[in-house]
């Protein structure tokens, strides 16, 4: 199984594995990006943060390991002391 390089997640090539899913996801994130323009965005499972350029908000990447990316925080989402609102 071939995986799309993170930089290709915003504009996947038609032959990329998961092309349709990636294209739909990138489109949905683009359409919602203005909603959190002035806030804080927490990207859970951020990996190499391929979607961070879509957002003007301050973005914190969280992943459970450094193995597949460069998260700002390493840990599990359930353990983060974050309140909504």
Secondary structure, DSSP 8 states (H G I E B T S, - for coil): -----GGGSSS--TTSTTHHHHHHHHHHHHHHGGGGTTSEEEEET-TTTTTGGG--SEEEEEES-STTS--SEES-GGG------
